[in-house]
Amino acid sequence: MKTIAMLNAKGGVGKTTSALCFADILARDYGKRVLVIDLDAQRNTGSQLGAGGCEIGVDTLLLDKDADIRELIRHTPFERIDVLPCTTRLEEANLKVLLDTSSVQQFRLKRHLRRVSGDYDYCILDCPTAIKNISTINGLAFTDDVLVPLTADDYSLQGLTDIVAVINDVKEYNDEIDLRGCFITQWENNNCHKAVATQLADALGNRAYKTHIRKAVKVKEATFTPGSLIDFARNCTAVQDYRALVKEYLEED
């Protein structure tokens, strides 16, 4: 099972949309079995996949080493996609883990995920903006590829420094983790966005994906309706771009 983390300390860059589209396209177009893990206390990913009202989820795995992960994973209406939801108690669980020094804090999710790693081809993590909290670190502890969605502005570019620093820290106990690539969302074909894309390519080389996700009103509209962006707006330009992005990602393997 390969694990992909959508990560950025800045909100509003499309982490949740990107995580959901990656999962949907991998399952729908490539026939892959995908587990989506919602690590964000806002619970948007779980809600879009029909598991927004769950009372147990990731927080249980952080606190209970004997919990059965298969009882917490929820099937979704989408073929070959399951979700491990988040609950309102995640922030409380983060604090309890930090206060509990009786066992290693970083590997609490990893030890549970081992039990189902053979059930899936991919695991997609939707991470919160709090990239240094303990649930995020637990997710990064078993992550292979970090993907960074960002908007074309200086704040997003500046935030890459913090992301690289976190990844380097995680490498001390997960030497498989890699900043696989960054991609621009809400893309508009203007000089400002082109300049940012050039800066990104100069800074990151082939880690700056050539595919940009074009700005589309359907993306925001889709967040008000549970389900898939592809089902909501099959011909949306953003859907076309996400398909091209997944293809670009897979062709690198």
C-alpha positions as CSV (number, residue, x, y, z in Angstrom):
1,M,0.0,0.0,0.0
2,K,1.5,3.3,-1.1
3,T,0.5,6.3,1.1
4,I,0.1,9.8,-0.2
5,A,-0.3,12.8,2.1
6,M,-1.9,16.1,0.9
7,L,-0.1,18.6,3.1
8,N,0.1,22.4,3.4
9,A,0.1,24.7,6.4
10,K,-2.1,27.2,4.5
11,G,-5.8,26.7,4.3
12,G,-8.0,27.2,1.2
13,V,-5.5,25.6,-1.2
14,G,-7.6,22.6,-2.1
15,K,-6.1,19.8,0.1
16,T,-9.5,18.1,0.7
17,T,-10.6,18.4,-2.9
18,S,-7.2,17.1,-4.1
19,A,-7.3,14.2,-1.7
20,L,-10.8,13.2,-2.8
21,C,-10.1,13.6,-6.5
22,F,-6.9,11.6,-6.3
23,A,-8.8,8.8,-4.5
24,D,-11.7,8.9,-6.9
25,I,-9.5,8.9,-10.0
26,L,-7.2,6.1,-8.8
27,A,-10.3,4.0,-8.0
28,R,-12.5,4.9,-11.0
29,D,-9.9,5.2,-13.8
30,Y,-7.2,2.8,-12.6
31,G,-9.2,0.2,-10.7
32,K,-7.1,0.8,-7.5
33,R,-8.4,0.0,-4.0
34,V,-8.1,3.2,-1.9
35,L,-8.3,4.0,1.8
36,V,-8.9,7.7,2.5
37,I,-7.9,8.9,6.0
38,D,-9.4,12.2,7.3
39,L,-6.9,13.7,9.7
40,D,-8.5,17.2,9.8
41,A,-10.8,18.0,12.7
42,Q,-13.1,19.9,10.3
43,R,-14.1,16.5,9.0
44,N,-14.8,17.7,5.5
45,T,-13.3,14.6,3.8
46,G,-15.3,12.2,5.8
47,S,-18.5,14.2,5.2
48,Q,-18.0,14.2,1.5
49,L,-17.6,10.4,1.6
50,G,-20.7,9.9,3.7
51,A,-19.0,9.4,7.1
52,G,-19.3,12.8,8.6
53,G,-21.4,11.8,11.6
54,C,-19.2,9.0,12.9
55,E,-18.6,8.9,16.6
56,I,-15.4,6.9,16.5
57,G,-12.5,7.2,14.1
58,V,-8.8,8.2,13.9
59,D,-8.9,9.5,17.5
60,T,-9.7,6.0,18.8
61,L,-6.7,4.5,17.0
62,L,-4.4,7.2,18.5
63,L,-5.5,6.3,22.1
64,D,-6.3,2.6,22.0
65,K,-3.6,0.2,20.8
66,D,-6.1,-2.7,21.0
67,A,-8.8,-1.0,18.8
68,D,-9.8,-3.0,15.7
69,I,-9.2,-0.7,12.7
70,R,-11.5,-2.7,10.5
71,E,-14.4,-1.8,12.8
72,L,-13.6,1.9,12.3
73,I,-13.1,1.9,8.5
74,R,-16.3,2.8,6.7
75,H,-17.3,1.7,3.2
76,T,-18.4,4.6,0.9
77,P,-20.9,4.8,-1.9
78,F,-17.9,4.8,-4.3
79,E,-16.6,1.5,-5.6
80,R,-13.2,0.6,-4.2
81,I,-13.0,3.6,-1.8
82,D,-13.2,3.2,2.0
83,V,-12.7,6.0,4.6
84,L,-11.3,6.2,8.1
85,P,-13.2,9.2,9.4
86,C,-12.3,11.9,11.9
87,T,-14.4,12.9,14.9
88,T,-14.8,16.0,16.9
89,R,-12.6,14.5,19.6
90,L,-9.4,14.5,17.5
91,E,-7.9,17.6,19.1
92,E,-8.6,16.1,22.5
93,A,-6.9,12.9,21.4
94,N,-3.9,14.9,20.2
95,L,-3.4,16.4,23.6
96,K,-3.8,13.1,25.4
97,V,-1.1,11.5,23.2
98,L,1.3,14.3,23.9
99,L,0.8,13.9,27.6
100,D,1.2,10.1,27.5
101,T,4.9,9.3,27.4
102,S,4.4,5.6,28.2
103,S,4.8,4.6,24.6
104,V,6.1,6.0,21.3
105,Q,3.9,8.7,20.1
106,Q,4.7,8.8,16.4
107,F,3.7,5.3,15.5
108,R,0.3,4.9,17.0
109,L,-1.5,5.0,13.6
110,K,1.1,3.1,11.8
111,R,0.8,0.0,14.0
112,H,-3.0,-0.1,13.2
113,L,-2.5,0.5,9.5
114,R,-0.2,-2.5,9.2
115,R,-3.2,-4.7,9.7
116,V,-5.0,-3.5,6.6
117,S,-2.1,-2.5,4.3
118,G,-2.7,-5.6,2.2
119,D,-6.3,-4.6,1.6
120,Y,-5.5,-1.4,-0.4
121,D,-3.3,-0.2,-3.2
122,Y,-3.2,3.4,-2.0
123,C,-3.9,5.3,1.2
124,I,-4.7,9.0,0.8
125,L,-4.2,11.3,3.8
126,D,-6.1,14.6,4.1
127,C,-3.9,16.5,6.5
128,P,-4.9,19.6,8.5
129,T,-3.1,23.0,8.3
130,A,-1.6,22.1,11.7
131,I,1.3,20.2,10.1
132,K,3.2,19.7,13.4
133,N,0.3,18.3,15.5
134,I,0.6,14.7,16.7
135,S,-2.1,13.2,14.4
136,T,-0.4,14.7,11.4
137,I,3.0,13.4,12.5
138,N,1.4,10.0,13.0
139,G,0.2,10.1,9.4
140,L,3.5,11.2,8.0
141,A,5.2,8.4,9.9
142,F,3.9,5.9,7.3
143,T,3.7,8.3,4.3
144,D,5.6,7.5,1.2
145,D,4.8,10.6,-1.0
146,V,4.0,14.1,0.2
147,L,2.0,16.2,-2.3
148,V,1.6,19.9,-1.8
149,P,-1.3,21.7,-3.3
150,L,-0.8,25.4,-3.3
151,T,-2.2,28.6,-4.7
152,A,-0.2,31.0,-6.8
153,D,0.9,33.5,-4.2
154,D,3.9,34.3,-2.1
155,Y,2.4,32.9,1.1
156,S,2.1,29.4,-0.3
157,L,5.7,29.5,-1.6
158,Q,7.0,30.7,1.8
159,G,5.1,27.9,3.5
160,L,7.2,25.3,1.6
161,T,10.1,26.0,4.0
162,D,8.0,24.8,6.9
163,I,6.8,21.7,5.0
164,V,10.4,20.7,4.0
165,A,11.5,21.2,7.7
166,V,8.7,18.9,8.9
167,I,9.5,16.2,6.3
168,N,13.2,16.4,7.3
169,D,12.2,15.8,10.9
170,V,10.0,12.9,10.0
171,K,12.9,11.3,8.0
172,E,14.5,10.5,11.3
173,Y,12.0,7.7,11.8
174,N,10.5,7.3,8.3
175,D,13.3,7.3,5.7
176,E,10.8,6.4,3.0
177,I,9.0,9.8,3.1
178,D,9.6,12.1,0.1
179,L,8.4,15.5,-1.0
180,R,7.1,14.0,-4.3
181,G,5.7,17.2,-5.8
182,C,3.8,20.5,-5.6
183,F,1.0,21.6,-7.9
184,I,-0.9,24.8,-8.3
185,T,-4.6,25.0,-7.7
186,Q,-7.1,27.7,-8.6
187,W,-5.0,28.4,-11.6
188,E,-5.6,31.3,-13.9
189,N,-3.8,32.0,-17.1
190,N,-2.4,35.4,-16.2
191,N,1.1,36.8,-15.8
192,C,1.0,36.7,-12.0
193,H,0.3,32.9,-11.9
194,K,2.8,32.2,-14.6
195,A,5.5,34.0,-12.7
196,V,4.8,32.0,-9.5
197,A,4.8,28.8,-11.6
198,T,8.2,29.8,-13.0
199,Q,9.5,30.5,-9.4
200,L,8.2,27.1,-8.3
201,A,9.9,25.3,-11.1
202,D,13.2,27.1,-10.5
203,A,13.1,26.2,-6.8
204,L,11.9,22.6,-7.1
205,G,12.8,21.4,-10.5
206,N,10.9,18.2,-11.5
207,R,9.1,18.3,-8.1
208,A,7.0,21.2,-9.5
209,Y,4.3,19.4,-11.5
210,K,3.5,20.7,-14.9
211,T,-0.2,20.2,-14.5
212,H,-2.1,23.1,-12.9
213,I,-5.7,22.8,-11.5
214,R,-7.7,25.5,-13.2
215,K,-10.0,27.7,-11.1
216,A,-13.6,26.5,-11.5
217,V,-16.8,27.5,-9.7
218,K,-18.0,23.9,-9.8
219,V,-15.3,22.9,-7.3
220,K,-16.8,25.2,-4.6
221,E,-20.3,24.2,-5.5
222,A,-19.5,20.5,-5.2
223,T,-18.5,21.0,-1.5
224,F,-22.2,21.7,-0.7
225,T,-23.2,18.2,-2.0
226,P,-21.9,15.0,-0.5
227,G,-20.1,12.9,-3.1
228,S,-17.6,13.1,-5.9
229,L,-16.6,16.2,-7.9
230,I,-16.4,13.9,-10.9
231,D,-20.0,12.9,-10.5
232,F,-21.1,16.4,-9.7
233,A,-19.3,18.1,-12.7
234,R,-17.9,15.4,-14.9
235,N,-16.8,17.9,-17.6
236,C,-15.4,20.5,-15.3
237,T,-12.0,21.8,-16.3
238,A,-10.7,21.0,-12.8
239,V,-11.7,17.4,-13.2
240,Q,-9.8,17.2,-16.5
241,D,-6.8,18.7,-14.7
242,Y,-6.9,16.3,-11.8
243,R,-7.0,13.4,-14.2
244,A,-4.0,14.8,-16.0
245,L,-2.3,15.4,-12.6
246,V,-2.8,11.8,-11.4
247,K,-1.5,10.6,-14.8
248,E,1.6,12.7,-14.3
249,Y,2.1,11.4,-10.8
250,L,1.7,7.8,-11.8
251,E,4.1,8.1,-14.8
252,E,6.9,9.1,-12.4
253,D,6.8,5.6,-10.7
